[in-house]
């Protein structure tokens, strides 16, 4: 019997369209890639424009923008 119930649940989950739940985290707006890119470029300029830290600049920009929201 348990297998039949699990099968029914699995079928329902696969046939149900995904509908995100509204919660407090969805009310915060995540920064767009364009906003992150712009801030990462500002960080790049602030540190003198040296090569090799692109990922660090991007991650810092993303953190800064997310914490500002």
mmCIF file of the N, C-alpha and C atoms, coordinates in Angstrom:
data_MODEL
# 
_entry.id   MODEL 
# 
loop_
_atom_site.group_PDB 
_atom_site.id 
_atom_site.type_symbol 
_atom_site.label_atom_id 
_atom_site.label_alt_id 
_atom_site.label_comp_id 
_atom_site.label_asym_id 
_atom_site.label_entity_id 
_atom_site.label_seq_id 
_atom_site.pdbx_PDB_ins_code 
_atom_site.Cartn_x 
_atom_site.Cartn_y 
_atom_site.Cartn_z 
_atom_site.occupancy 
_atom_site.B_iso_or_equiv 
_atom_site.pdbx_formal_charge 
_atom_site.auth_seq_id 
_atom_site.auth_comp_id 
_atom_site.auth_asym_id 
_atom_site.auth_atom_id 
_atom_site.pdbx_PDB_model_num 
ATOM 1   N N  . UNK A 1 1  ? 0.809  -1.193 0.000   1.00 0.00 ? 1  UNK A N  1 
ATOM 2   C CA . UNK A 1 1  ? 0.000  0.000  0.000   1.00 0.00 ? 1  UNK A CA 1 
ATOM 3   C C  . UNK A 1 1  ? 0.857  1.264  0.000   1.00 0.00 ? 1  UNK A C  1 
ATOM 4   N N  . UNK A 1 2  ? 1.948  1.259  0.762   1.00 0.00 ? 2  UNK A N  1 
ATOM 5   C CA . UNK A 1 2  ? 2.808  2.427  0.845   1.00 0.00 ? 2  UNK A CA 1 
ATOM 6   C C  . UNK A 1 2  ? 3.409  2.760  -0.519  1.00 0.00 ? 2  UNK A C  1 
ATOM 7   N N  . UNK A 1 3  ? 3.722  1.743  -1.302  1.00 0.00 ? 3  UNK A N  1 
ATOM 8   C CA . UNK A 1 3  ? 4.289  1.981  -2.622  1.00 0.00 ? 3  UNK A CA 1 
ATOM 9   C C  . UNK A 1 3  ? 3.276  2.675  -3.521  1.00 0.00 ? 3  UNK A C  1 
ATOM 10  N N  . UNK A 1 4  ? 2.037  2.263  -3.433  1.00 0.00 ? 4  UNK A N  1 
ATOM 11  C CA . UNK A 1 4  ? 0.993  2.886  -4.244  1.00 0.00 ? 4  UNK A CA 1 
ATOM 12  C C  . UNK A 1 4  ? 0.829  4.360  -3.863  1.00 0.00 ? 4  UNK A C  1 
ATOM 13  N N  . UNK A 1 5  ? 0.813  4.649  -2.578  1.00 0.00 ? 5  UNK A N  1 
ATOM 14  C CA . UNK A 1 5  ? 0.686  6.039  -2.138  1.00 0.00 ? 5  UNK A CA 1 
ATOM 15  C C  . UNK A 1 5  ? 1.875  6.873  -2.584  1.00 0.00 ? 5  UNK A C  1 
ATOM 16  N N  . UNK A 1 6  ? 3.080  6.326  -2.461  1.00 0.00 ? 6  UNK A N  1 
ATOM 17  C CA . UNK A 1 6  ? 4.275  7.047  -2.895  1.00 0.00 ? 6  UNK A CA 1 
ATOM 18  C C  . UNK A 1 6  ? 4.212  7.314  -4.386  1.00 0.00 ? 6  UNK A C  1 
ATOM 19  N N  . UNK A 1 7  ? 3.741  6.347  -5.133  1.00 0.00 ? 7  UNK A N  1 
ATOM 20  C CA . UNK A 1 7  ? 3.616  6.509  -6.582  1.00 0.00 ? 7  UNK A CA 1 
ATOM 21  C C  . UNK A 1 7  ? 2.643  7.636  -6.922  1.00 0.00 ? 7  UNK A C  1 
ATOM 22  N N  . UNK A 1 8  ? 1.532  7.687  -6.204  1.00 0.00 ? 8  UNK A N  1 
ATOM 23  C CA . UNK A 1 8  ? 0.554  8.748  -6.438  1.00 0.00 ? 8  UNK A CA 1 
ATOM 24  C C  . UNK A 1 8  ? 1.145  10.117 -6.109  1.00 0.00 ? 8  UNK A C  1 
ATOM 25  N N  . UNK A 1 9  ? 1.877  10.193 -5.014  1.00 0.00 ? 9  UNK A N  1 
ATOM 26  C CA . UNK A 1 9  ? 2.497  11.457 -4.621  1.00 0.00 ? 9  UNK A CA 1 
ATOM 27  C C  . UNK A 1 9  ? 3.517  11.876 -5.666  1.00 0.00 ? 9  UNK A C  1 
ATOM 28  N N  . UNK A 1 10 ? 4.367  10.941 -6.114  1.00 0.00 ? 10 UNK A N  1 
ATOM 29  C CA . UNK A 1 10 ? 5.366  11.243 -7.139  1.00 0.00 ? 10 UNK A CA 1 
ATOM 30  C C  . UNK A 1 10 ? 4.704  11.750 -8.412  1.00 0.00 ? 10 UNK A C  1 
ATOM 31  N N  . UNK A 1 11 ? 3.606  11.120 -8.807  1.00 0.00 ? 11 UNK A N  1 
ATOM 32  C CA . UNK A 1 11 ? 2.899  11.541 -10.020 1.00 0.00 ? 11 UNK A CA 1 
ATOM 33  C C  . UNK A 1 11 ? 2.343  12.946 -9.865  1.00 0.00 ? 11 UNK A C  1 
ATOM 34  N N  . UNK A 1 12 ? 1.794  13.228 -8.702  1.00 0.00 ? 12 UNK A N  1 
ATOM 35  C CA . UNK A 1 12 ? 1.245  14.563 -8.459  1.00 0.00 ? 12 UNK A CA 1 
ATOM 36  C C  . UNK A 1 12 ? 2.338  15.616 -8.485  1.00 0.00 ? 12 UNK A C  1 
ATOM 37  N N  . UNK A 1 13 ? 3.488  15.300 -7.888  1.00 0.00 ? 13 UNK A N  1 
ATOM 38  C CA . UNK A 1 13 ? 4.583  16.263 -7.868  1.00 0.00 ? 13 UNK A CA 1 
ATOM 39  C C  . UNK A 1 13 ? 5.085  16.546 -9.275  1.00 0.00 ? 13 UNK A C  1 
ATOM 40  N N  . UNK A 1 14 ? 5.154  15.539 -10.113 1.00 0.00 ? 14 UNK A N  1 
ATOM 41  C CA . UNK A 1 14 ? 5.632  15.737 -11.473 1.00 0.00 ? 14 UNK A CA 1 
ATOM 42  C C  . UNK A 1 14 ? 4.620  16.480 -12.329 1.00 0.00 ? 14 UNK A C  1 
ATOM 43  N N  . UNK A 1 15 ? 3.347  16.317 -12.053 1.00 0.00 ? 15 UNK A N  1 
ATOM 44  C CA . UNK A 1 15 ? 2.329  16.946 -12.891 1.00 0.00 ? 15 UNK A CA 1 
ATOM 45  C C  . UNK A 1 15 ? 1.944  18.344 -12.415 1.00 0.00 ? 15 UNK A C  1 
ATOM 46  N N  . UNK A 1 16 ? 2.349  18.712 -11.219 1.00 0.00 ? 16 UNK A N  1 
ATOM 47  C CA . UNK A 1 16 ? 2.012  20.024 -10.670 1.00 0.00 ? 16 UNK A CA 1 
ATOM 48  C C  . UNK A 1 16 ? 3.044  21.044 -11.116 1.00 0.00 ? 16 UNK A C  1 
ATOM 49  N N  . UNK A 1 17 ? 2.624  22.135 -11.746 1.00 0.00 ? 17 UNK A N  1 
ATOM 50  C CA . UNK A 1 17 ? 3.585  23.166 -12.148 1.00 0.00 ? 17 UNK A CA 1 
ATOM 51  C C  . UNK A 1 17 ? 4.203  23.815 -10.917 1.00 0.00 ? 17 UNK A C  1 
ATOM 52  N N  . UNK A 1 18 ? 5.461  24.209 -11.061 1.00 0.00 ? 18 UNK A N  1 
ATOM 53  C CA . UNK A 1 18 ? 6.156  24.858 -9.958  1.00 0.00 ? 18 UNK A CA 1 
ATOM 54  C C  . UNK A 1 18 ? 5.574  26.240 -9.728  1.00 0.00 ? 18 UNK A C  1 
ATOM 55  N N  . UNK A 1 19 ? 5.225  26.508 -8.471  1.00 0.00 ? 19 UNK A N  1 
ATOM 56  C CA . UNK A 1 19 ? 4.716  27.824 -8.095  1.00 0.00 ? 19 UNK A CA 1 
ATOM 57  C C  . UNK A 1 19 ? 5.486  28.288 -6.870  1.00 0.00 ? 19 UNK A C  1 
ATOM 58  N N  . UNK A 1 20 ? 6.373  29.264 -7.059  1.00 0.00 ? 20 UNK A N  1 
ATOM 59  C CA . UNK A 1 20 ? 7.151  29.723 -5.907  1.00 0.00 ? 20 UNK A CA 1 
ATOM 60  C C  . UNK A 1 20 ? 6.254  30.275 -4.818  1.00 0.00 ? 20 UNK A C  1 
ATOM 61  N N  . UNK A 1 21 ? 6.615  30.004 -3.587  1.00 0.00 ? 21 UNK A N  1 
ATOM 62  C CA . UNK A 1 21 ? 5.860  30.501 -2.453  1.00 0.00 ? 21 UNK A CA 1 
ATOM 63  C C  . UNK A 1 21 ? 6.317  31.914 -2.120  1.00 0.00 ? 21 UNK A C  1 
ATOM 64  N N  . UNK A 1 22 ? 5.377  32.764 -1.826  1.00 0.00 ? 22 UNK A N  1 
ATOM 65  C CA . UNK A 1 22 ? 5.711  34.130 -1.419  1.00 0.00 ? 22 UNK A CA 1 
ATOM 66  C C  . UNK A 1 22 ? 6.156  34.084 0.032   1.00 0.00 ? 22 UNK A C  1 
ATOM 67  N N  . UNK A 1 23 ? 7.317  34.590 0.299   1.00 0.00 ? 23 UNK A N  1 
ATOM 68  C CA . UNK A 1 23 ? 7.800  34.701 1.662   1.00 0.00 ? 23 UNK A CA 1 
ATOM 69  C C  . UNK A 1 23 ? 8.633  35.972 1.785   1.00 0.00 ? 23 UNK A C  1 
ATOM 70  N N  . UNK A 1 24 ? 9.186  36.186 2.950   1.00 0.00 ? 24 UNK A N  1 
ATOM 71  C CA . UNK A 1 24 ? 9.901  37.441 3.164   1.00 0.00 ? 24 UNK A CA 1 
ATOM 72  C C  . UNK A 1 24 ? 11.167 37.545 2.328   1.00 0.00 ? 24 UNK A C  1 
ATOM 73  N N  . UNK A 1 25 ? 11.787 36.437 1.949   1.00 0.00 ? 25 UNK A N  1 
ATOM 74  C CA . UNK A 1 25 ? 12.996 36.529 1.136   1.00 0.00 ? 25 UNK A CA 1 
ATOM 75  C C  . UNK A 1 25 ? 12.679 36.917 -0.294  1.00 0.00 ? 25 UNK A C  1 
ATOM 76  N N  . UNK A 1 26 ? 11.497 36.569 -0.786  1.00 0.00 ? 26 UNK A N  1 
ATOM 77  C CA . UNK A 1 26 ? 11.160 36.933 -2.156  1.00 0.00 ? 26 UNK A CA 1 
ATOM 78  C C  . UNK A 1 26 ? 10.816 38.411 -2.282  1.00 0.00 ? 26 UNK A C  1 
ATOM 79  N N  . UNK A 1 27 ? 10.512 39.063 -1.150  1.00 0.00 ? 27 UNK A N  1 
ATOM 80  C CA . UNK A 1 27 ? 10.206 40.488 -1.220  1.00 0.00 ? 27 UNK A CA 1 
ATOM 81  C C  . UNK A 1 27 ? 11.471 41.309 -1.436  1.00 0.00 ? 27 UNK A C  1 
ATOM 82  N N  . UNK A 1 28 ? 12.630 40.731 -1.082  1.00 0.00 ? 28 UNK A N  1 
ATOM 83  C CA . UNK A 1 28 ? 13.892 41.417 -1.338  1.00 0.00 ? 28 UNK A CA 1 
ATOM 84  C C  . UNK A 1 28 ? 14.277 41.198 -2.785  1.00 0.00 ? 28 UNK A C  1 
ATOM 85  N N  . UNK A 1 29 ? 14.700 42.237 -3.412  1.00 0.00 ? 29 UNK A N  1 
ATOM 86  C CA . UNK A 1 29 ? 15.064 42.149 -4.814  1.00 0.00 ? 29 UNK A CA 1 
ATOM 87  C C  . UNK A 1 29 ? 16.547 41.831 -4.931  1.00 0.00 ? 29 UNK A C  1 
ATOM 88  N N  . UNK A 1 30 ? 16.874 40.814 -5.718  1.00 0.00 ? 30 UNK A N  1 
ATOM 89  C CA . UNK A 1 30 ? 18.278 40.478 -5.921  1.00 0.00 ? 30 UNK A CA 1 
ATOM 90  C C  . UNK A 1 30 ? 18.847 41.391 -6.996  1.00 0.00 ? 30 UNK A C  1 
ATOM 91  N N  . UNK A 1 31 ? 20.111 41.732 -6.873  1.00 0.00 ? 31 UNK A N  1 
ATOM 92  C CA . UNK A 1 31 ? 20.718 42.620 -7.866  1.00 0.00 ? 31 UNK A CA 1 
ATOM 93  C C  . UNK A 1 31 ? 20.814 41.930 -9.227  1.00 0.00 ? 31 UNK A C  1 
ATOM 94  N N  . UNK A 1 32 ? 20.653 42.699 -10.262 1.00 0.00 ? 32 UNK A N  1 
ATOM 95  C CA . UNK A 1 32 ? 20.753 42.163 -11.617 1.00 0.00 ? 32 UNK A CA 1 
ATOM 96  C C  . UNK A 1 32 ? 22.222 41.972 -11.978 1.00 0.00 ? 32 UNK A C  1 
ATOM 97  N N  . UNK A 1 33 ? 22.508 41.115 -12.942 1.00 0.00 ? 33 UNK A N  1 
ATOM 98  C CA . UNK A 1 33 ? 23.888 40.956 -13.396 1.00 0.00 ? 33 UNK A CA 1 
ATOM 99  C C  . UNK A 1 33 ? 24.513 42.280 -13.850 1.00 0.00 ? 33 UNK A C  1 
ATOM 100 N N  . UNK A 1 34 ? 23.714 43.141 -14.450 1.00 0.00 ? 34 UNK A N  1 
ATOM 101 C CA . UNK A 1 34 ? 24.217 44.454 -14.881 1.00 0.00 ? 34 UNK A CA 1 
ATOM 102 C C  . UNK A 1 34 ? 24.648 45.295 -13.683 1.00 0.00 ? 34 UNK A C  1 
ATOM 103 N N  . UNK A 1 35 ? 23.859 45.287 -12.606 1.00 0.00 ? 35 UNK A N  1 
ATOM 104 C CA . UNK A 1 35 ? 24.214 46.040 -11.400 1.00 0.00 ? 35 UNK A CA 1 
ATOM 105 C C  . UNK A 1 35 ? 25.492 45.487 -10.774 1.00 0.00 ? 35 UNK A C  1 
ATOM 106 N N  . UNK A 1 36 ? 25.590 44.166 -10.732 1.00 0.00 ? 36 UNK A N  1 
ATOM 107 C CA . UNK A 1 36 ? 26.776 43.537 -10.167 1.00 0.00 ? 36 UNK A CA 1 
ATOM 108 C C  . UNK A 1 36 ? 27.998 43.869 -11.011 1.00 0.00 ? 36 UNK A C  1 
ATOM 109 N N  . UNK A 1 37 ? 27.847 43.781 -12.333 1.00 0.00 ? 37 UNK A N  1 
ATOM 110 C CA . UNK A 1 37 ? 28.963 44.082 -13.233 1.00 0.00 ? 37 UNK A CA 1 
ATOM 111 C C  . UNK A 1 37 ? 29.451 45.520 -13.043 1.00 0.00 ? 37 UNK A C  1 
ATOM 112 N N  . UNK A 1 38 ? 28.506 46.443 -12.935 1.00 0.00 ? 38 UNK A N  1 
ATOM 113 C CA . UNK A 1 38 ? 28.864 47.849 -12.756 1.00 0.00 ? 38 UNK A CA 1 
ATOM 114 C C  . UNK A 1 38 ? 29.631 48.054 -11.453 1.00 0.00 ? 38 UNK A C  1 
ATOM 115 N N  . UNK A 1 39 ? 29.134 47.451 -10.361 1.00 0.00 ? 39 UNK A N  1 
ATOM 116 C CA . UNK A 1 39 ? 29.807 47.598 -9.068  1.00 0.00 ? 39 UNK A CA 1 
ATOM 117 C C  . UNK A 1 39 ? 31.169 46.898 -9.078  1.00 0.00 ? 39 UNK A C  1 
ATOM 118 N N  . UNK A 1 40 ? 31.254 45.738 -9.716  1.00 0.00 ? 40 UNK A N  1 
ATOM 119 C CA . UNK A 1 40 ? 32.529 45.025 -9.807  1.00 0.00 ? 40 UNK A CA 1 
ATOM 120 C C  . UNK A 1 40 ? 33.555 45.872 -10.562 1.00 0.00 ? 40 UNK A C  1 
ATOM 121 N N  . UNK A 1 41 ? 33.111 46.571 -11.595 1.00 0.00 ? 41 UNK A N  1 
ATOM 122 C CA . UNK A 1 41 ? 34.016 47.444 -12.339 1.00 0.00 ? 41 UNK A CA 1 
ATOM 123 C C  . UNK A 1 41 ? 34.489 48.608 -11.475 1.00 0.00 ? 41 UNK A C  1 
ATOM 124 N N  . UNK A 1 42 ? 33.608 49.153 -10.652 1.00 0.00 ? 42 UNK A N  1 
ATOM 125 C CA . UNK A 1 42 ? 33.996 50.223 -9.730  1.00 0.00 ? 42 UNK A CA 1 
ATOM 126 C C  . UNK A 1 42 ? 35.044 49.715 -8.743  1.00 0.00 ? 42 UNK A C  1 
ATOM 127 N N  . UNK A 1 43 ? 34.841 48.500 -8.240  1.00 0.00 ? 43 UNK A N  1 
ATOM 128 C CA . UNK A 1 43 ? 35.800 47.903 -7.311  1.00 0.00 ? 43 UNK A CA 1 
ATOM 129 C C  . UNK A 1 43 ? 37.145 47.713 -8.015  1.00 0.00 ? 43 UNK A C  1 
ATOM 130 N N  . UNK A 1 44 ? 37.105 47.239 -9.234  1.00 0.00 ? 44 UNK A N  1 
ATOM 131 C CA . UNK A 1 44 ? 38.306 47.053 -10.052 1.00 0.00 ? 44 UNK A CA 1 
ATOM 132 C C  . UNK A 1 44 ? 39.085 48.374 -10.176 1.00 0.00 ? 44 UNK A C  1 
ATOM 133 N N  . UNK A 1 45 ? 38.368 49.448 -10.454 1.00 0.00 ? 45 UNK A N  1 
ATOM 134 C CA . UNK A 1 45 ? 39.015 50.752 -10.576 1.00 0.00 ? 45 UNK A CA 1 
ATOM 135 C C  . UNK A 1 45 ? 39.564 51.222 -9.232  1.00 0.00 ? 45 UNK A C  1 
ATOM 136 N N  . UNK A 1 46 ? 38.804 50.981 -8.152  1.00 0.00 ? 46 UNK A N  1 
ATOM 137 C CA . UNK A 1 46 ? 39.240 51.399 -6.816  1.00 0.00 ? 46 UNK A CA 1 
ATOM 138 C C  . UNK A 1 46 ? 40.543 50.730 -6.404  1.00 0.00 ? 46 UNK A C  1 
ATOM 139 N N  . UNK A 1 47 ? 40.756 49.498 -6.831  1.00 0.00 ? 47 UNK A N  1 
ATOM 140 C CA . UNK A 1 47 ? 41.974 48.783 -6.445  1.00 0.00 ? 47 UNK A CA 1 
ATOM 141 C C  . UNK A 1 47 ? 43.099 48.982 -7.451  1.00 0.00 ? 47 UNK A C  1 
ATOM 142 N N  . UNK A 1 48 ? 42.939 49.887 -8.396  1.00 0.00 ? 48 UNK A N  1 
ATOM 143 C CA . UNK A 1 48 ? 44.006 50.245 -9.306  1.00 0.00 ? 48 UNK A CA 1 
ATOM 144 C C  . UNK A 1 48 ? 43.976 49.581 -10.664 1.00 0.00 ? 48 UNK A C  1 
ATOM 145 N N  . UNK A 1 49 ? 42.971 48.776 -10.924 1.00 0.00 ? 49 UNK A N  1 
ATOM 146 C CA . UNK A 1 49 ? 42.820 48.182 -12.252 1.00 0.00 ? 49 UNK A CA 1 
ATOM 147 C C  . UNK A 1 49 ? 43.765 47.048 -12.574 1.00 0.00 ? 49 UNK A C  1 
ATOM 148 N N  . UNK A 1 50 ? 44.350 46.435 -11.559 1.00 0.00 ? 50 UNK A N  1 
ATOM 149 C CA . UNK A 1 50 ? 45.248 45.313 -11.813 1.00 0.00 ? 50 UNK A CA 1 
ATOM 150 C C  . UNK A 1 50 ? 44.486 44.054 -12.206 1.00 0.00 ? 50 UNK A C  1 
ATOM 151 N N  . UNK A 1 51 ? 45.080 43.221 -13.058 1.00 0.00 ? 51 UNK A N  1 
ATOM 152 C CA . UNK A 1 51 ? 44.413 41.995 -13.499 1.00 0.00 ? 51 UNK A CA 1 
ATOM 153 C C  . UNK A 1 51 ? 44.442 40.905 -12.426 1.00 0.00 ? 51 UNK A C  1 
ATOM 154 N N  . UNK A 1 52 ? 43.585 39.909 -12.604 1.00 0.00 ? 52 UNK A N  1 
ATOM 155 C CA . UNK A 1 52 ? 43.644 38.709 -11.785 1.00 0.00 ? 52 UNK A CA 1 
ATOM 156 C C  . UNK A 1 52 ? 42.639 38.593 -10.662 1.00 0.00 ? 52 UNK A C  1 
ATOM 157 N N  . UNK A 1 53 ? 41.860 39.600 -10.379 1.00 0.00 ? 53 UNK A N  1 
ATOM 158 C CA . UNK A 1 53 ? 40.921 39.539 -9.258  1.00 0.00 ? 53 UNK A CA 1 
ATOM 159 C C  . UNK A 1 53 ? 39.466 39.687 -9.703  1.00 0.00 ? 53 UNK A C  1 
ATOM 160 N N  . UNK A 1 54 ? 39.161 39.302 -10.927 1.00 0.00 ? 54 UNK A N  1 
ATOM 161 C CA . UNK A 1 54 ? 37.816 39.506 -11.462 1.00 0.00 ? 54 UNK A CA 1 
ATOM 162 C C  . UNK A 1 54 ? 36.747 38.798 -10.638 1.00 0.00 ? 54 UNK A C  1 
ATOM 163 N N  . UNK A 1 55 ? 37.009 37.558 -10.272 1.00 0.00 ? 55 UNK A N  1 
ATOM 164 C CA . UNK A 1 55 ? 36.020 36.803 -9.500  1.00 0.00 ? 55 UNK A CA 1 
ATOM 165 C C  . UNK A 1 55 ? 35.831 37.416 -8.117  1.00 0.00 ? 55 UNK A C  1 
ATOM 166 N N  . UNK A 1 56 ? 36.922 37.799 -7.487  1.00 0.00 ? 56 UNK A N  1 
ATOM 167 C CA . UNK A 1 56 ? 36.820 38.449 -6.174  1.00 0.00 ? 56 UNK A CA 1 
ATOM 168 C C  . UNK A 1 56 ? 36.023 39.746 -6.259  1.00 0.00 ? 56 UNK A C  1 
ATOM 169 N N  . UNK A 1 57 ? 36.275 40.525 -7.316  1.00 0.00 ? 57 UNK A N  1 
ATOM 170 C CA . UNK A 1 57 ? 35.532 41.772 -7.510  1.00 0.00 ? 57 UNK A CA 1 
ATOM 171 C C  . UNK A 1 57 ? 34.047 41.491 -7.673  1.00 0.00 ? 57 UNK A C  1 
ATOM 172 N N  . UNK A 1 58 ? 33.725 40.479 -8.473  1.00 0.00 ? 58 UNK A N  1 
ATOM 173 C CA . UNK A 1 58 ? 32.320 40.127 -8.727  1.00 0.00 ? 58 UNK A CA 1 
ATOM 174 C C  . UNK A 1 58 ? 31.644 39.680 -7.434  1.00 0.00 ? 58 UNK A C  1 
ATOM 175 N N  . UNK A 1 59 ? 32.305 38.804 -6.678  1.00 0.00 ? 59 UNK A N  1 
ATOM 176 C CA . UNK A 1 59 ? 31.709 38.291 -5.444  1.00 0.00 ? 59 UNK A CA 1 
ATOM 177 C C  . UNK A 1 59 ? 31.523 39.411 -4.415  1.00 0.00 ? 59 UNK A C  1 
ATOM 178 N N  . UNK A 1 60 ? 32.497 40.301 -4.315  1.00 0.00 ? 60 UNK A N  1 
ATOM 179 C CA . UNK A 1 60 ? 32.374 41.429 -3.389  1.00 0.00 ? 60 UNK A CA 1 
ATOM 180 C C  . UNK A 1 60 ? 31.210 42.323 -3.799  1.00 0.00 ? 60 UNK A C  1 
ATOM 181 N N  . UNK A 1 61 ? 31.114 42.616 -5.091  1.00 0.00 ? 61 UNK A N  1 
ATOM 182 C CA . UNK A 1 61 ? 30.025 43.459 -5.589  1.00 0.00 ? 61 UNK A CA 1 
ATOM 183 C C  . UNK A 1 61 ? 28.675 42.825 -5.295  1.00 0.00 ? 61 UNK A C  1 
ATOM 184 N N  . UNK A 1 62 ? 28.572 41.527 -5.514  1.00 0.00 ? 62 UNK A N  1 
ATOM 185 C CA . UNK A 1 62 ? 27.323 40.811 -5.268  1.00 0.00 ? 62 UNK A CA 1 
ATOM 186 C C  . UNK A 1 62 ? 26.946 40.880 -3.783  1.00 0.00 ? 62 UNK A C  1 
ATOM 187 N N  . UNK A 1 63 ? 27.913 40.643 -2.903  1.00 0.00 ? 63 UNK A N  1 
ATOM 188 C CA . UNK A 1 63 ? 27.650 40.717 -1.464  1.00 0.00 ? 63 UNK A CA 1 
ATOM 189 C C  . UNK A 1 63 ? 27.209 42.106 -1.047  1.00 0.00 ? 63 UNK A C  1 
ATOM 190 N N  . UNK A 1 64 ? 27.917 43.126 -1.526  1.00 0.00 ? 64 UNK A N  1 
ATOM 191 C CA . UNK A 1 64 ? 27.582 44.506 -1.173  1.00 0.00 ? 64 UNK A CA 1 
ATOM 192 C C  . UNK A 1 64 ? 26.165 44.864 -1.602  1.00 0.00 ? 64 UNK A C  1 
ATOM 193 N N  . UNK A 1 65 ? 25.828 44.511 -2.830  1.00 0.00 ? 65 UNK A N  1 
ATOM 194 C CA . UNK A 1 65 ? 24.512 44.864 -3.353  1.00 0.00 ? 65 UNK A CA 1 
ATOM 195 C C  . UNK A 1 65 ? 23.400 44.085 -2.663  1.00 0.00 ? 65 UNK A C  1 
ATOM 196 N N  . UNK A 1 66 ? 23.651 42.830 -2.344  1.00 0.00 ? 66 UNK A N  1 
ATOM 197 C CA . UNK A 1 66 ? 22.629 42.042 -1.635  1.00 0.00 ? 66 UNK A CA 1 
ATOM 198 C C  . UNK A 1 66 ? 22.411 42.553 -0.229  1.00 0.00 ? 66 UNK A C  1 
ATOM 199 N N  . UNK A 1 67 ? 23.469 42.971 0.433   1.00 0.00 ? 67 UNK A N  1 
ATOM 200 C CA . UNK A 1 67 ? 23.315 43.477 1.805   1.00 0.00 ? 67 UNK A CA 1 
ATOM 201 C C  . UNK A 1 67 ? 22.651 44.854 1.827   1.00 0.00 ? 67 UNK A C  1 
ATOM 202 N N  . UNK A 1 68 ? 22.750 45.586 0.734   1.00 0.00 ? 68 UNK A N  1 
ATOM 203 C CA . UNK A 1 68 ? 22.124 46.911 0.657   1.00 0.00 ? 68 UNK A CA 1 
ATOM 204 C C  . UNK A 1 68 ? 20.612 46.811 0.493   1.00 0.00 ? 68 UNK A C  1 
ATOM 205 N N  . UNK A 1 69 ? 20.127 45.679 0.012   1.00 0.00 ? 69 UNK A N  1 
ATOM 206 C CA . UNK A 1 69 ? 18.665 45.495 -0.197  1.00 0.00 ? 69 UNK A CA 1 
ATOM 207 C C  . UNK A 1 69 ? 17.972 45.089 1.045   1.00 0.00 ? 69 UNK A C  1 
# 
